Amino acid sequence: MGISSEPFVFDAGAEAEATVLLCHGFTGDPASMRPWGEHLRDEGFHVVAPILPGHGRSWRELAGTGWDQWFAELVDALEKAESFGLPVFAGGLSMGGSLTLRLAELHGDRLRGILLVNPAIKDDKPHGFLAQWVHPLVPTVGTIGSDISKPDVRESTTDRTPLAAYAALRRGWKTTRAELARVTVPVRLFTSAQDHVVNPRASAIVQSGVSSERVEATTLLRSYHVATLDWDAPLIFSESVEFIRSLLAEEASGV
C-alpha cells in the first residue's frame, strides 16, 4: 500500500513541544511529507500538512491554479498550526521550500524557524522562461516528479506538468527571491548534491540572500530531489528535530 496523498494533521498530545507546518512541492502532494510528519509526531510535535490547490488531481485542475492560491492555502494552514497554541516551525520541499521562504518573508513574526529541503527559487530549464507564452499552444510537458535515488520508491505526482501553473510558479520565485533579505528567522537547509529538478545552486542563493543570523546547511550525498522519501530522509528527520529542540531550548533559557 502506498503512502496516503491526503492532507493530514497529527496531534502529538498534551506534552507536545511545538507545531510544525509542512508543505509539499509542485505537482506533488502531502505523501512526500508524511514520513517526515510521522517522525516529528513521534518525537512530540504537532504537525499540519495541507494539500495545495490543484494538487493531487489532474494536470488540468492544477493548470487552473497559481502561486497566490497556493500561498493563501499555506497561510490558512499556518493559522491551523497556531491553533495548537505552541511555537510554530515551517518546512517544505522544493516549491514547498519557496512557499515557506515567502511565509517567512511576510509572516516571520509568527514562526520560530524554517526547514528547507532542496528549495526551488530559480529555474535553469530551457523551456522555463517560455512557459508564460507557449502554454496556450503547448499546455503540458512531461512529469518532473519522482526524482529519487532509492529504488522502488515513487513520488505521487500529476502525470503531466501544466505550463500555465509552471509560469505562475516562476513568477512566485521571482518575487520571493527578490525579498529573501526579509527572512530573519533561523534556517535549516538540506541540499542534495545531485538533483535533477532543482539546481543545488538555488540553496546557495537562499543562504546568501536571507538575513538570518543562524543558517545551518547539510549536503545530502545519497539522495536526489525528493529527499524526504530517499536515502537521506532519516538524516533530515533527525536533524530537523535537533534544530527545533535547540531553538526551543535557547528560547527557554533566554539566549
Residue, then its C-alpha position, 0 to 999 in steps of 0.5 A: m500500500g502506498i503512502s496516503s496523498e491526503p492532507f493530514v494533521f497529527d496531534a502529538g498530545a498534551e506534552a507536545e513541544a511545538t507545531v510544525l507546518l509542512c508543505h509539499g512541492f509542485t505537482g506533488d502532494p502531502a505523501s512526500m511529507r508524511p514520513w517526515g510528519e510521522h517522525l516529528r509526531d513521534e518525537g512530540f510535535h504537532v504537525v499540519a500538512p495541507i494539500l495545495p490547490g490543484h494538487g493531487r488531481s489532474w494536470r488540468e485542475l492544477a493548470g487552473t491554479g497559481w502561486d497566490q492560491w497556493f500561498a493563501e492555502l499555506v497561510d490558512a494552514l499556518e493559522k491551523a498550526e497556531s491553533f495548537g497554541l505552541p511555537v510554530f516551525a515551517g518546512g517544505l520541499s522544493m516549491g514547498g521550500s519557496l512557499t515557506l521562504r515567502l511565509a517567512e518573508l511576510h509572516g516571520d513574526r509568527l514562526r520560530g524557524i524554517l526547514l528547507v529541503n532542496p528549495a526551488i527559487k530559480d529555474d535553469k530549464p530551457h523551456g522555463f522562461l517560455a512557459q508564460w507564452v507557449h502554454p496556450l499552444v503547448p499546455t503540458v510537458g512531461t512529469i518532473g516528479s519522482d526524482i529519487s535515488k532509492p529504488d522502488v520508491r515513487e513520488s505521487t505526482t500529476d502525470r503531466t506538468p501544466l505550463a500555465a501553473y509552471a509560469a505562475l510558479r516562476r513568477g512566485w520565485k521571482t518575487t520571493r527571491a527578490e525579498l529573501a533579505r526579509v527572512t530573519v528567522p533561523v534556517r535549516l537547509f538540506t541540499s542534495a548534491q545531485d538533483h535533477v529538478v532543482n539546481p543545488r545552486a538555488s540553496a546557495i542563493v537562499q543562504s546568501g540572500v536571507s538575513s538570518e543570523r543562524v543558517e545551518a546547511t547539510t549536503l545530502l550525498r545519497s539522495y536526489h530531489v525528493a529527499t524526504l522519501d530517499w536515502d537521506a530522509p532519516l538524516i533530515f528527520s533527525e536533524s530537523v528535530e535537533f534544530i527545533r529542540s535547540l531553538l526551543a531550548e535557547e528560547a527557554s533559557g533566554v539566549 
